[in-house]
Amino acid sequence: MALEQSAEGRFVVLNDQPVEATGEDLLDATGTARALVDLITDSHSSTPFTVAIDAGRGMGKDMGKDSLMLLMQTQLEGRDTPTP
């Protein structure tokens, strides 16, 4: 879990579970997810490529990489792009 200061100046505890919805995205990964989804959907007719989400050990598996992937999946499915 992580601590964050709220708008009222109090500290709050952040959930360390992956997020799927933009409203739950307290670390603001939605913009990064949107940029990657734009790249993927805009490149359908280009040469195939791979996108890797990588971070060093201890860099927040649940709140980081998993959340980014779930946010991307939600956005891709919203654009009728199949995901596994």
PDB file of N, CA, C and O in Angstrom:
ATOM      1  N   MET A   1       0.825  -1.171   0.000  1.00  0.00           N
ATOM      2  CA  MET A   1       0.000   0.000   0.000  1.00  0.00           C
ATOM      3  C   MET A   1       0.875   1.241   0.000  1.00  0.00           C
ATOM      4  O   MET A   1       2.025   1.206   0.439  1.00  0.00           O
ATOM      5  N   ALA A   2       0.323   2.334  -0.494  1.00  0.00           N
ATOM      6  CA  ALA A   2       1.045   3.588  -0.546  1.00  0.00           C
ATOM      7  C   ALA A   2       0.218   4.674   0.122  1.00  0.00           C
ATOM      8  O   ALA A   2      -1.008   4.586   0.193  1.00  0.00           O
ATOM      9  N   LEU A   3       0.908   5.706   0.613  1.00  0.00           N
ATOM     10  CA  LEU A   3       0.226   6.839   1.217  1.00  0.00           C
ATOM     11  C   LEU A   3       0.204   7.988   0.234  1.00  0.00           C
ATOM     12  O   LEU A   3       1.166   8.207  -0.502  1.00  0.00           O
ATOM     13  N   GLU A   4      -0.891   8.717   0.222  1.00  0.00           N
ATOM     14  CA  GLU A   4      -1.015   9.889  -0.637  1.00  0.00           C
ATOM     15  C   GLU A   4      -1.734  10.962   0.165  1.00  0.00           C
ATOM     16  O   GLU A   4      -2.624  10.657   0.959  1.00  0.00           O
ATOM     17  N   GLN A   5      -1.352  12.210  -0.038  1.00  0.00           N
ATOM     18  CA  GLN A   5      -2.025  13.292   0.663  1.00  0.00           C
ATOM     19  C   GLN A   5      -3.266  13.688  -0.125  1.00  0.00           C
ATOM     20  O   GLN A   5      -3.186  13.939  -1.327  1.00  0.00           O
ATOM     21  N   SER A   6      -4.406  13.745   0.543  1.00  0.00           N
ATOM     22  CA  SER A   6      -5.661  14.081  -0.105  1.00  0.00           C
ATOM     23  C   SER A   6      -5.744  15.583  -0.329  1.00  0.00           C
ATOM     24  O   SER A   6      -4.913  16.342   0.169  1.00  0.00           O
ATOM     25  N   ALA A   7      -6.752  16.003  -1.080  1.00  0.00           N
ATOM     26  CA  ALA A   7      -6.964  17.422  -1.348  1.00  0.00           C
ATOM     27  C   ALA A   7      -7.193  18.201  -0.054  1.00  0.00           C
ATOM     28  O   ALA A   7      -6.890  19.392   0.015  1.00  0.00           O
ATOM     29  N   GLU A   8      -7.722  17.542   0.957  1.00  0.00           N
ATOM     30  CA  GLU A   8      -7.979  18.197   2.237  1.00  0.00           C
ATOM     31  C   GLU A   8      -6.726  18.262   3.100  1.00  0.00           C
ATOM     32  O   GLU A   8      -6.780  18.804   4.204  1.00  0.00           O
ATOM     33  N   GLY A   9      -5.602  17.728   2.636  1.00  0.00           N
ATOM     34  CA  GLY A   9      -4.364  17.750   3.387  1.00  0.00           C
ATOM     35  C   GLY A   9      -4.160  16.561   4.299  1.00  0.00           C
ATOM     36  O   GLY A   9      -3.151  16.495   5.000  1.00  0.00           O
ATOM     37  N   ARG A  10      -5.097  15.610   4.309  1.00  0.00           N
ATOM     38  CA  ARG A  10      -4.964  14.413   5.127  1.00  0.00           C
ATOM     39  C   ARG A  10      -4.295  13.329   4.299  1.00  0.00           C
ATOM     40  O   ARG A  10      -4.382  13.336   3.071  1.00  0.00           O
ATOM     41  N   PHE A  11      -3.630  12.401   4.970  1.00  0.00           N
ATOM     42  CA  PHE A  11      -3.029  11.276   4.279  1.00  0.00           C
ATOM     43  C   PHE A  11      -4.060  10.159   4.157  1.00  0.00           C
ATOM     44  O   PHE A  11      -4.822   9.903   5.090  1.00  0.00           O
ATOM     45  N   VAL A  12      -4.081   9.501   3.011  1.00  0.00           N
ATOM     46  CA  VAL A  12      -4.985   8.378   2.786  1.00  0.00           C
ATOM     47  C   VAL A  12      -4.160   7.179   2.345  1.00  0.00           C
ATOM     48  O   VAL A  12      -3.079   7.341   1.779  1.00  0.00           O
ATOM     49  N   VAL A  13      -4.658   5.992   2.599  1.00  0.00           N
ATOM     50  CA  VAL A  13      -3.990   4.765   2.197  1.00  0.00           C
ATOM     51  C   VAL A  13      -4.552   4.347   0.851  1.00  0.00           C
ATOM     52  O   VAL A  13      -5.767   4.259   0.675  1.00  0.00           O
ATOM     53  N   LEU A  14      -3.664   4.092  -0.098  1.00  0.00           N
ATOM     54  CA  LEU A  14      -4.078   3.653  -1.423  1.00  0.00           C
ATOM     55  C   LEU A  14      -4.147   2.140  -1.459  1.00  0.00           C
ATOM     56  O   LEU A  14      -3.307   1.461  -0.867  1.00  0.00           O
ATOM     57  N   ASN A  15      -5.127   1.619  -2.138  1.00  0.00           N
ATOM     58  CA  ASN A  15      -5.269   0.188  -2.337  1.00  0.00           C
ATOM     59  C   ASN A  15      -4.141  -0.298  -3.234  1.00  0.00           C
ATOM     60  O   ASN A  15      -3.790   0.383  -4.198  1.00  0.00           O
ATOM     61  N   ASP A  16      -3.571  -1.447  -2.946  1.00  0.00           N
ATOM     62  CA  ASP A  16      -2.490  -1.960  -3.784  1.00  0.00           C
ATOM     63  C   ASP A  16      -2.976  -3.020  -4.762  1.00  0.00           C
ATOM     64  O   ASP A  16      -2.178  -3.804  -5.276  1.00  0.00           O
ATOM     65  N   GLN A  17      -4.276  -3.051  -5.023  1.00  0.00           N
ATOM     66  CA  GLN A  17      -4.831  -3.974  -6.005  1.00  0.00           C
ATOM     67  C   GLN A  17      -4.875  -3.298  -7.369  1.00  0.00           C
ATOM     68  O   GLN A  17      -5.025  -2.078  -7.441  1.00  0.00           O
ATOM     69  N   PRO A  18      -4.746  -4.068  -8.463  1.00  0.00           N
ATOM     70  CA  PRO A  18      -4.812  -3.476  -9.794  1.00  0.00           C
ATOM     71  C   PRO A  18      -6.155  -2.787 -10.025  1.00  0.00           C
ATOM     72  O   PRO A  18      -7.182  -3.209  -9.494  1.00  0.00           O
ATOM     73  N   VAL A  19      -6.132  -1.729 -10.821  1.00  0.00           N
ATOM     74  CA  VAL A  19      -7.365  -1.018 -11.158  1.00  0.00           C
ATOM     75  C   VAL A  19      -7.738  -1.303 -12.606  1.00  0.00           C
ATOM     76  O   VAL A  19      -6.872  -1.566 -13.440  1.00  0.00           O
ATOM     77  N   GLU A  20      -9.027  -1.249 -12.896  1.00  0.00           N
ATOM     78  CA  GLU A  20      -9.515  -1.469 -14.248  1.00  0.00           C
ATOM     79  C   GLU A  20     -10.248  -0.255 -14.788  1.00  0.00           C
ATOM     80  O   GLU A  20     -10.358  -0.092 -16.003  1.00  0.00           O
ATOM     81  N   ALA A  21     -10.750   0.599 -13.910  1.00  0.00           N
ATOM     82  CA  ALA A  21     -11.554   1.738 -14.329  1.00  0.00           C
ATOM     83  C   ALA A  21     -10.805   3.036 -14.061  1.00  0.00           C
ATOM     84  O   ALA A  21     -10.075   3.156 -13.078  1.00  0.00           O
ATOM     85  N   THR A  22     -10.999   4.003 -14.950  1.00  0.00           N
ATOM     86  CA  THR A  22     -10.317   5.285 -14.841  1.00  0.00           C
ATOM     87  C   THR A  22     -10.568   5.951 -13.495  1.00  0.00           C
ATOM     88  O   THR A  22      -9.656   6.560 -12.935  1.00  0.00           O
ATOM     89  N   GLY A  23     -11.784   5.849 -12.962  1.00  0.00           N
ATOM     90  CA  GLY A  23     -12.107   6.477 -11.695  1.00  0.00           C
ATOM     91  C   GLY A  23     -11.322   5.929 -10.518  1.00  0.00           C
ATOM     92  O   GLY A  23     -11.202   6.596  -9.491  1.00  0.00           O
ATOM     93  N   GLU A  24     -10.789   4.729 -10.652  1.00  0.00           N
ATOM     94  CA  GLU A  24     -10.001   4.108  -9.586  1.00  0.00           C
ATOM     95  C   GLU A  24      -8.511   4.407  -9.732  1.00  0.00           C
ATOM     96  O   GLU A  24      -7.724   4.039  -8.859  1.00  0.00           O
ATOM     97  N   ASP A  25      -8.114   5.056 -10.804  1.00  0.00           N
ATOM     98  CA  ASP A  25      -6.714   5.251 -11.162  1.00  0.00           C
ATOM     99  C   ASP A  25      -6.092   6.412 -10.402  1.00  0.00           C
ATOM    100  O   ASP A  25      -5.986   7.520 -10.927  1.00  0.00           O
ATOM    101  N   LEU A  26      -5.681   6.156  -9.162  1.00  0.00           N
ATOM    102  CA  LEU A  26      -5.108   7.197  -8.328  1.00  0.00           C
ATOM    103  C   LEU A  26      -3.674   7.546  -8.719  1.00  0.00           C
ATOM    104  O   LEU A  26      -3.161   8.585  -8.302  1.00  0.00           O
ATOM    105  N   LEU A  27      -3.022   6.701  -9.508  1.00  0.00           N
ATOM    106  CA  LEU A  27      -1.646   6.974  -9.942  1.00  0.00           C
ATOM    107  C   LEU A  27      -1.594   7.572 -11.341  1.00  0.00           C
ATOM    108  O   LEU A  27      -0.510   7.780 -11.885  1.00  0.00           O
ATOM    109  N   ASP A  28      -2.751   7.850 -11.927  1.00  0.00           N
ATOM    110  CA  ASP A  28      -2.876   8.517 -13.217  1.00  0.00           C
ATOM    111  C   ASP A  28      -2.163   7.780 -14.353  1.00  0.00           C
ATOM    112  O   ASP A  28      -1.422   8.384 -15.129  1.00  0.00           O
ATOM    113  N   ALA A  29      -2.396   6.474 -14.439  1.00  0.00           N
ATOM    114  CA  ALA A  29      -1.849   5.683 -15.537  1.00  0.00           C
ATOM    115  C   ALA A  29      -2.755   5.725 -16.764  1.00  0.00           C
ATOM    116  O   ALA A  29      -2.388   5.205 -17.818  1.00  0.00           O
ATOM    117  N   THR A  30      -3.929   6.333 -16.642  1.00  0.00           N
ATOM    118  CA  THR A  30      -4.894   6.354 -17.740  1.00  0.00           C
ATOM    119  C   THR A  30      -4.339   7.044 -18.974  1.00  0.00           C
ATOM    120  O   THR A  30      -4.571   6.578 -20.090  1.00  0.00           O
ATOM    121  N   GLY A  31      -3.616   8.137 -18.805  1.00  0.00           N
ATOM    122  CA  GLY A  31      -3.031   8.854 -19.943  1.00  0.00           C
ATOM    123  C   GLY A  31      -2.018   7.998 -20.688  1.00  0.00           C
ATOM    124  O   GLY A  31      -1.995   7.986 -21.919  1.00  0.00           O
ATOM    125  N   THR A  32      -1.189   7.288 -19.950  1.00  0.00           N
ATOM    126  CA  THR A  32      -0.209   6.389 -20.575  1.00  0.00           C
ATOM    127  C   THR A  32      -0.920   5.258 -21.294  1.00  0.00           C
ATOM    128  O   THR A  32      -0.545   4.891 -22.407  1.00  0.00           O
ATOM    129  N   ALA A  33      -1.956   4.699 -20.654  1.00  0.00           N
ATOM    130  CA  ALA A  33      -2.730   3.630 -21.285  1.00  0.00           C
ATOM    131  C   ALA A  33      -3.363   4.129 -22.579  1.00  0.00           C
ATOM    132  O   ALA A  33      -3.337   3.432 -23.594  1.00  0.00           O
ATOM    133  N   ARG A  34      -3.932   5.332 -22.548  1.00  0.00           N
ATOM    134  CA  ARG A  34      -4.575   5.898 -23.736  1.00  0.00           C
ATOM    135  C   ARG A  34      -3.565   6.096 -24.879  1.00  0.00           C
ATOM    136  O   ARG A  34      -3.871   5.810 -26.036  1.00  0.00           O
ATOM    137  N   ALA A  35      -2.367   6.584 -24.548  1.00  0.00           N
ATOM    138  CA  ALA A  35      -1.341   6.798 -25.569  1.00  0.00           C
ATOM    139  C   ALA A  35      -0.911   5.475 -26.205  1.00  0.00           C
ATOM    140  O   ALA A  35      -0.736   5.398 -27.421  1.00  0.00           O
ATOM    141  N   LEU A  36      -0.741   4.440 -25.389  1.00  0.00           N
ATOM    142  CA  LEU A  36      -0.362   3.134 -25.926  1.00  0.00           C
ATOM    143  C   LEU A  36      -1.487   2.521 -26.755  1.00  0.00           C
ATOM    144  O   LEU A  36      -1.231   1.909 -27.792  1.00  0.00           O
ATOM    145  N   VAL A  37      -2.736   2.683 -26.303  1.00  0.00           N
ATOM    146  CA  VAL A  37      -3.876   2.171 -27.063  1.00  0.00           C
ATOM    147  C   VAL A  37      -3.993   2.915 -28.389  1.00  0.00           C
ATOM    148  O   VAL A  37      -4.290   2.301 -29.413  1.00  0.00           O
ATOM    149  N   ASP A  38      -3.763   4.227 -28.387  1.00  0.00           N
ATOM    150  CA  ASP A  38      -3.767   4.987 -29.646  1.00  0.00           C
ATOM    151  C   ASP A  38      -2.713   4.438 -30.607  1.00  0.00           C
ATOM    152  O   ASP A  38      -2.981   4.254 -31.794  1.00  0.00           O
ATOM    153  N   LEU A  39      -1.520   4.181 -30.088  1.00  0.00           N
ATOM    154  CA  LEU A  39      -0.443   3.620 -30.913  1.00  0.00           C
ATOM    155  C   LEU A  39      -0.854   2.275 -31.503  1.00  0.00           C
ATOM    156  O   LEU A  39      -0.636   2.018 -32.687  1.00  0.00           O
ATOM    157  N   ILE A  40      -1.443   1.432 -30.685  1.00  0.00           N
ATOM    158  CA  ILE A  40      -1.847   0.095 -31.141  1.00  0.00           C
ATOM    159  C   ILE A  40      -2.950   0.184 -32.187  1.00  0.00           C
ATOM    160  O   ILE A  40      -2.853  -0.435 -33.247  1.00  0.00           O
ATOM    161  N   THR A  41      -3.994   0.948 -31.897  1.00  0.00           N
ATOM    162  CA  THR A  41      -5.129   1.006 -32.828  1.00  0.00           C
ATOM    163  C   THR A  41      -4.804   1.785 -34.095  1.00  0.00           C
ATOM    164  O   THR A  41      -5.333   1.469 -35.161  1.00  0.00           O
ATOM    165  N   ASP A  42      -3.952   2.788 -34.002  1.00  0.00           N
ATOM    166  CA  ASP A  42      -3.574   3.566 -35.188  1.00  0.00           C
ATOM    167  C   ASP A  42      -2.586   2.828 -36.076  1.00  0.00           C
ATOM    168  O   ASP A  42      -2.355   3.242 -37.213  1.00  0.00           O
ATOM    169  N   SER A  43      -2.001   1.751 -35.585  1.00  0.00           N
ATOM    170  CA  SER A  43      -0.974   1.016 -36.329  1.00  0.00           C
ATOM    171  C   SER A  43      -1.468  -0.311 -36.881  1.00  0.00           C
ATOM    172  O   SER A  43      -0.657  -1.162 -37.245  1.00  0.00           O
ATOM    173  N   HIS A  44      -2.786  -0.507 -36.951  1.00  0.00           N
ATOM    174  CA  HIS A  44      -3.319  -1.781 -37.447  1.00  0.00           C
ATOM    175  C   HIS A  44      -2.804  -2.130 -38.835  1.00  0.00           C
ATOM    176  O   HIS A  44      -2.560  -3.303 -39.119  1.00  0.00           O
ATOM    177  N   SER A  45      -2.635  -1.159 -39.690  1.00  0.00           N
ATOM    178  CA  SER A  45      -2.223  -1.458 -41.067  1.00  0.00           C
ATOM    179  C   SER A  45      -0.703  -1.443 -41.239  1.00  0.00           C
ATOM    180  O   SER A  45      -0.214  -1.703 -42.338  1.00  0.00           O
ATOM    181  N   SER A  46       0.046  -1.148 -40.191  1.00  0.00           N
ATOM    182  CA  SER A  46       1.502  -1.106 -40.260  1.00  0.00           C
ATOM    183  C   SER A  46       2.101  -2.480 -39.999  1.00  0.00           C
ATOM    184  O   SER A  46       1.391  -3.462 -39.782  1.00  0.00           O
ATOM    185  N   THR A  47       3.409  -2.519 -40.027  1.00  0.00           N
ATOM    186  CA  THR A  47       4.137  -3.742 -39.710  1.00  0.00           C
ATOM    187  C   THR A  47       3.832  -4.148 -38.273  1.00  0.00           C
ATOM    188  O   THR A  47       3.781  -3.284 -37.398  1.00  0.00           O
ATOM    189  N   PRO A  48       3.630  -5.430 -38.004  1.00  0.00           N
ATOM    190  CA  PRO A  48       3.363  -5.872 -36.628  1.00  0.00           C
ATOM    191  C   PRO A  48       4.501  -5.471 -35.686  1.00  0.00           C
ATOM    192  O   PRO A  48       5.666  -5.426 -36.081  1.00  0.00           O
ATOM    193  N   PHE A  49       4.148  -5.188 -34.461  1.00  0.00           N
ATOM    194  CA  PHE A  49       5.131  -4.836 -33.445  1.00  0.00           C
ATOM    195  C   PHE A  49       4.652  -5.342 -32.096  1.00  0.00           C
ATOM    196  O   PHE A  49       3.509  -5.776 -31.954  1.00  0.00           O
ATOM    197  N   THR A  50       5.527  -5.283 -31.118  1.00  0.00           N
ATOM    198  CA  THR A  50       5.209  -5.738 -29.765  1.00  0.00           C
ATOM    199  C   THR A  50       5.382  -4.577 -28.802  1.00  0.00           C
ATOM    200  O   THR A  50       6.333  -3.803 -28.910  1.00  0.00           O
ATOM    201  N   VAL A  51       4.458  -4.462 -27.864  1.00  0.00           N
ATOM    202  CA  VAL A  51       4.566  -3.476 -26.787  1.00  0.00           C
ATOM    203  C   VAL A  51       4.860  -4.248 -25.512  1.00  0.00           C
ATOM    204  O   VAL A  51       4.130  -5.175 -25.162  1.00  0.00           O
ATOM    205  N   ALA A  52       5.922  -3.871 -24.821  1.00  0.00           N
ATOM    206  CA  ALA A  52       6.280  -4.521 -23.558  1.00  0.00           C
ATOM    207  C   ALA A  52       6.123  -3.526 -22.422  1.00  0.00           C
ATOM    208  O   ALA A  52       6.548  -2.375 -22.524  1.00  0.00           O
ATOM    209  N   ILE A  53       5.511  -3.979 -21.346  1.00  0.00           N
ATOM    210  CA  ILE A  53       5.385  -3.173 -20.137  1.00  0.00           C
ATOM    211  C   ILE A  53       6.373  -3.762 -19.135  1.00  0.00           C
ATOM    212  O   ILE A  53       6.204  -4.898 -18.691  1.00  0.00           O
ATOM    213  N   ASP A  54       7.395  -3.002 -18.779  1.00  0.00           N
ATOM    214  CA  ASP A  54       8.467  -3.529 -17.951  1.00  0.00           C
ATOM    215  C   ASP A  54       8.823  -2.527 -16.860  1.00  0.00           C
ATOM    216  O   ASP A  54       8.785  -1.316 -17.081  1.00  0.00           O
ATOM    217  N   ALA A  55       9.161  -3.027 -15.706  1.00  0.00           N
ATOM    218  CA  ALA A  55       9.645  -2.195 -14.604  1.00  0.00           C
ATOM    219  C   ALA A  55      10.542  -3.062 -13.738  1.00  0.00           C
ATOM    220  O   ALA A  55      10.403  -4.284 -13.696  1.00  0.00           O
ATOM    221  N   GLY A  56      11.442  -2.421 -13.066  1.00  0.00           N
ATOM    222  CA  GLY A  56      12.368  -3.140 -12.208  1.00  0.00           C
ATOM    223  C   GLY A  56      11.675  -3.808 -11.043  1.00  0.00           C
ATOM    224  O   GLY A  56      10.529  -3.498 -10.716  1.00  0.00           O
ATOM    225  N   ARG A  57      12.382  -4.720 -10.429  1.00  0.00           N
ATOM    226  CA  ARG A  57      11.830  -5.446  -9.278  1.00  0.00           C
ATOM    227  C   ARG A  57      11.433  -4.461  -8.181  1.00  0.00           C
ATOM    228  O   ARG A  57      12.174  -3.534  -7.855  1.00  0.00           O
ATOM    229  N   GLY A  58      10.245  -4.686  -7.623  1.00  0.00           N
ATOM    230  CA  GLY A  58       9.760  -3.835  -6.549  1.00  0.00           C
ATOM    231  C   GLY A  58       9.139  -2.531  -7.013  1.00  0.00           C
ATOM    232  O   GLY A  58       8.888  -1.644  -6.198  1.00  0.00           O
ATOM    233  N   MET A  59       8.887  -2.399  -8.308  1.00  0.00           N
ATOM    234  CA  MET A  59       8.332  -1.162  -8.850  1.00  0.00           C
ATOM    235  C   MET A  59       6.811  -1.176  -8.899  1.00  0.00           C
ATOM    236  O   MET A  59       6.220  -0.478  -9.723  1.00  0.00           O
ATOM    237  N   GLY A  60       6.178  -1.936  -8.054  1.00  0.00           N
ATOM    238  CA  GLY A  60       4.728  -1.882  -7.938  1.00  0.00           C
ATOM    239  C   GLY A  60       3.996  -2.751  -8.936  1.00  0.00           C
ATOM    240  O   GLY A  60       3.318  -2.238  -9.826  1.00  0.00           O
ATOM    241  N   LYS A  61       4.123  -4.056  -8.802  1.00  0.00           N
ATOM    242  CA  LYS A  61       3.464  -4.982  -9.724  1.00  0.00           C
ATOM    243  C   LYS A  61       1.980  -4.678  -9.847  1.00  0.00           C
ATOM    244  O   LYS A  61       1.480  -4.456 -10.950  1.00  0.00           O
ATOM    245  N   ASP A  62       1.273  -4.667  -8.727  1.00  0.00           N
ATOM    246  CA  ASP A  62      -0.175  -4.506  -8.786  1.00  0.00           C
ATOM    247  C   ASP A  62      -0.588  -3.106  -9.189  1.00  0.00           C
ATOM    248  O   ASP A  62      -1.437  -2.944 -10.066  1.00  0.00           O
ATOM    249  N   MET A  63      -0.014  -2.102  -8.577  1.00  0.00           N
ATOM    250  CA  MET A  63      -0.450  -0.743  -8.850  1.00  0.00           C
ATOM    251  C   MET A  63       0.150  -0.206 -10.135  1.00  0.00           C
ATOM    252  O   MET A  63      -0.340   0.797 -10.654  1.00  0.00           O
ATOM    253  N   GLY A  64       1.165  -0.816 -10.658  1.00  0.00           N
ATOM    254  CA  GLY A  64       1.839  -0.308 -11.837  1.00  0.00           C
ATOM    255  C   GLY A  64       1.492  -1.059 -13.101  1.00  0.00           C
ATOM    256  O   GLY A  64       0.560  -0.701 -13.822  1.00  0.00           O
ATOM    257  N   LYS A  65       2.255  -2.107 -13.360  1.00  0.00           N
ATOM    258  CA  LYS A  65       2.122  -2.828 -14.627  1.00  0.00           C
ATOM    259  C   LYS A  65       0.753  -3.471 -14.806  1.00  0.00           C
ATOM    260  O   LYS A  65       0.151  -3.349 -15.873  1.00  0.00           O
ATOM    261  N   ASP A  66       0.256  -4.148 -13.788  1.00  0.00           N
ATOM    262  CA  ASP A  66      -1.046  -4.813 -13.916  1.00  0.00           C
ATOM    263  C   ASP A  66      -2.155  -3.796 -14.160  1.00  0.00           C
ATOM    264  O   ASP A  66      -3.032  -4.019 -14.994  1.00  0.00           O
ATOM    265  N   SER A  67      -2.117  -2.681 -13.433  1.00  0.00           N
ATOM    266  CA  SER A  67      -3.139  -1.652 -13.625  1.00  0.00           C
ATOM    267  C   SER A  67      -3.070  -1.081 -15.034  1.00  0.00           C
ATOM    268  O   SER A  67      -4.100  -0.892 -15.680  1.00  0.00           O
ATOM    269  N   LEU A  68      -1.857  -0.806 -15.515  1.00  0.00           N
ATOM    270  CA  LEU A  68      -1.709  -0.263 -16.867  1.00  0.00           C
ATOM    271  C   LEU A  68      -2.280  -1.228 -17.896  1.00  0.00           C
ATOM    272  O   LEU A  68      -2.987  -0.815 -18.815  1.00  0.00           O
ATOM    273  N   MET A  69      -1.976  -2.511 -17.741  1.00  0.00           N
ATOM    274  CA  MET A  69      -2.493  -3.508 -18.684  1.00  0.00           C
ATOM    275  C   MET A  69      -4.018  -3.599 -18.623  1.00  0.00           C
ATOM    276  O   MET A  69      -4.668  -3.700 -19.663  1.00  0.00           O
ATOM    277  N   LEU A  70      -4.595  -3.565 -17.428  1.00  0.00           N
ATOM    278  CA  LEU A  70      -6.051  -3.634 -17.299  1.00  0.00           C
ATOM    279  C   LEU A  70      -6.723  -2.386 -17.870  1.00  0.00           C
ATOM    280  O   LEU A  70      -7.764  -2.481 -18.520  1.00  0.00           O
ATOM    281  N   LEU A  71      -6.125  -1.212 -17.627  1.00  0.00           N
ATOM    282  CA  LEU A  71      -6.672   0.015 -18.210  1.00  0.00           C
ATOM    283  C   LEU A  71      -6.597  -0.023 -19.725  1.00  0.00           C
ATOM    284  O   LEU A  71      -7.529   0.411 -20.401  1.00  0.00           O
ATOM    285  N   MET A  72      -5.494  -0.539 -20.272  1.00  0.00           N
ATOM    286  CA  MET A  72      -5.361  -0.680 -21.728  1.00  0.00           C
ATOM    287  C   MET A  72      -6.405  -1.654 -22.268  1.00  0.00           C
ATOM    288  O   MET A  72      -7.031  -1.389 -23.294  1.00  0.00           O
ATOM    289  N   GLN A  73      -6.592  -2.772 -21.585  1.00  0.00           N
ATOM    290  CA  GLN A  73      -7.566  -3.764 -22.033  1.00  0.00           C
ATOM    291  C   GLN A  73      -8.970  -3.157 -22.080  1.00  0.00           C
ATOM    292  O   GLN A  73      -9.706  -3.370 -23.043  1.00  0.00           O
ATOM    293  N   THR A  74      -9.336  -2.412 -21.057  1.00  0.00           N
ATOM    294  CA  THR A  74     -10.646  -1.769 -21.011  1.00  0.00           C
ATOM    295  C   THR A  74     -10.818  -0.804 -22.182  1.00  0.00           C
ATOM    296  O   THR A  74     -11.868  -0.779 -22.825  1.00  0.00           O
ATOM    297  N   GLN A  75      -9.786  -0.011 -22.456  1.00  0.00           N
ATOM    298  CA  GLN A  75      -9.862   0.952 -23.559  1.00  0.00           C
ATOM    299  C   GLN A  75      -9.886   0.262 -24.909  1.00  0.00           C
ATOM    300  O   GLN A  75     -10.618   0.689 -25.802  1.00  0.00           O
ATOM    301  N   LEU A  76      -9.096  -0.805 -25.082  1.00  0.00           N
ATOM    302  CA  LEU A  76      -9.081  -1.537 -26.347  1.00  0.00           C
ATOM    303  C   LEU A  76     -10.443  -2.187 -26.611  1.00  0.00           C
ATOM    304  O   LEU A  76     -10.947  -2.148 -27.734  1.00  0.00           O
ATOM    305  N   GLU A  77     -11.031  -2.781 -25.578  1.00  0.00           N
ATOM    306  CA  GLU A  77     -12.334  -3.404 -25.750  1.00  0.00           C
ATOM    307  C   GLU A  77     -13.402  -2.347 -26.059  1.00  0.00           C
ATOM    308  O   GLU A  77     -14.367  -2.629 -26.768  1.00  0.00           O
ATOM    309  N   GLY A  78     -13.229  -1.139 -25.530  1.00  0.00           N
ATOM    310  CA  GLY A  78     -14.139  -0.035 -25.832  1.00  0.00           C
ATOM    311  C   GLY A  78     -14.038   0.410 -27.276  1.00  0.00           C
ATOM    312  O   GLY A  78     -14.951   1.052 -27.794  1.00  0.00           O
ATOM    313  N   ARG A  79     -12.935   0.074 -27.931  1.00  0.00           N
ATOM    314  CA  ARG A  79     -12.733   0.400 -29.351  1.00  0.00           C
ATOM    315  C   ARG A  79     -12.937  -0.827 -30.235  1.00  0.00           C
ATOM    316  O   ARG A  79     -12.505  -0.852 -31.387  1.00  0.00           O
ATOM    317  N   ASP A  80     -13.596  -1.836 -29.688  1.00  0.00           N
ATOM    318  CA  ASP A  80     -13.875  -3.082 -30.411  1.00  0.00           C
ATOM    319  C   ASP A  80     -12.612  -3.757 -30.921  1.00  0.00           C
ATOM    320  O   ASP A  80     -12.609  -4.350 -32.000  1.00  0.00           O
ATOM    321  N   THR A  81     -11.534  -3.667 -30.139  1.00  0.00           N
ATOM    322  CA  THR A  81     -10.279  -4.348 -30.463  1.00  0.00           C
ATOM    323  C   THR A  81     -10.178  -5.552 -29.533  1.00  0.00           C
ATOM    324  O   THR A  81     -10.117  -5.381 -28.315  1.00  0.00           O
ATOM    325  N   PRO A  82     -10.158  -6.758 -30.077  1.00  0.00           N
ATOM    326  CA  PRO A  82     -10.129  -7.946 -29.222  1.00  0.00           C
ATOM    327  C   PRO A  82      -8.866  -8.017 -28.386  1.00  0.00           C
ATOM    328  O   PRO A  82      -7.782  -7.642 -28.832  1.00  0.00           O
ATOM    329  N   THR A  83      -9.027  -8.505 -27.168  1.00  0.00           N
ATOM    330  CA  THR A  83      -7.888  -8.744 -26.275  1.00  0.00           C
ATOM    331  C   THR A  83      -8.020 -10.175 -25.757  1.00  0.00           C
ATOM    332  O   THR A  83      -9.127 -10.707 -25.677  1.00  0.00           O
ATOM    333  N   PRO A  84      -6.890 -10.800 -25.406  1.00  0.00           N
ATOM    334  CA  PRO A  84      -6.971 -12.183 -24.913  1.00  0.00           C
ATOM    335  C   PRO A  84      -7.641 -12.272 -23.561  1.00  0.00           C
ATOM    336  O   PRO A  84      -7.785 -13.365 -23.014  1.00  0.00           O
TER     337      PRO A  84
END
